[in-house]
Amino acid sequence: MVSIIVTAYNVGEWIEEAVASALAQTFSDIELVIVDDCSTDNTPELLSAIHDERVKIIRNEENLGAGASRRKGIEASGGEYILLLDGDDWIAPNFIEDLYTKAKESNAQIVSGGITIAESNGSNKVFRNEECEVTGTEKITRFWGENTLFMNNKLIHRSLHSKVPYCTRRYIEDTQVIVPMLYLANKVACVSNPGYFYRMHRQSLTHSATPLKDALFRALCADDIISFFEQHDKSMLALLPLASGYAQCIREIKECAPTAKDIDPYKEEWIEFTAKLIGRLC
């Protein structure tokens, strides 16, 4: 079985399309776990109208953010493989079937599809993969810096989620999860199907992030990945531009010259960042 984990926060405009695309998959052995993160629009009412035995709805008692909500959904699921789907995105009918078939044929613990970016002006940018099966360092270097270094377009074996629990931060929360997973996977395979449709719109966190928030969370992400490879394989630190990326984030944070008021919305993350930075400097 494949578990599709949907996170939903104020996505009343799009959630019905997301759910319909999941339930219309040509691969029938699925379950849909939807986590409503205390939506204040009509999302809860739309979810209450769903009557399908394949659907499980979880409602958070407080707003936890996408990261913690995804982890909650993953923990409540039971599939052998897991696919993440944001409540404002959708997937093509044959997307899961193509990924699952490749997973079984190749015995790969991660199978990546392509991605279609649906722009707000109605145009699409399509990114296809070359069909492949990779092992060793190529599991990471093949994806690094490409549009495919994205978690939602990948079918991932449950065992990897046990080894790398989903990050609970509220922004930039999947890169530090998928990179260790790519490293730990026995094999990574690709299919050309660009059937994950990522919707670009101004309400998304990516569009609303301030320069300080973006640099701060990217720094935390870089530190997470550096720490992982320091523990598991230091040779990877020479293959990936992690140190330079981390240093760039620090420069950007300094350029922001943040005040206490600027830092206040991200107080916990700021404390985590400064503690880790001091630890690296000592």
HELIX and SHEET records of a PDB file:
HELIX    1   1 ILE A   15  LEU A   23  1                                   9    
HELIX    2   2 THR A   43  SER A   48  1                                   6    
HELIX    3   3 ALA A   66  GLU A   75  1                                  10    
HELIX    4   4 PHE A   95  SER A  106  1                                  12    
HELIX    5   5 GLU A  138  THR A  141  1                                   4    
HELIX    6   6 ARG A  158  LYS A  163  1                                   6    
HELIX    7   7 THR A  175  LEU A  184  1                                  10    
HELIX    8   8 LEU A  205  SER A  208  1                                   4    
HELIX    9   9 PRO A  211  HIS A  232  1                                  22    
HELIX   10  10 MET A  236  LEU A  239  1                                   4    
HELIX   11  11 LEU A  242  CYS A  256  1                                  15    
HELIX   12  12 ALA A  260  ILE A  263  1                                   4    
HELIX   13  13 ASP A  264  TYR A  266  5                                   3    
HELIX   14  14 LYS A  267  LEU A  281  1                                  15    
SHEET    1   A 8 VAL A  55  ARG A  59  0                                        
SHEET    2   A 8 ILE A  30  ASP A  36  1                                        
SHEET    3   A 8 VAL A   2  ALA A   8  1                                        
SHEET    4   A 8 TYR A  81  ASP A  86  1                                        
SHEET    5   A 8 LYS A 154  HIS A 157 -1                                        
SHEET    6   A 8 ILE A 110  SER A 112 -1                                        
SHEET    7   A 8 VAL A 188  CYS A 190  1                                        
SHEET    8   A 8 CYS A 132  VAL A 134 -1                                        
SHEET    1   B 4 TRP A  90  ILE A  91  0                                        
SHEET    2   B 4 TYR A 196  ARG A 199 -1                                        
SHEET    3   B 4 ILE A 115  ALA A 118  1                                        
SHEET    4   B 4 ASN A 124  PHE A 127 -1                                        
END                                                                             
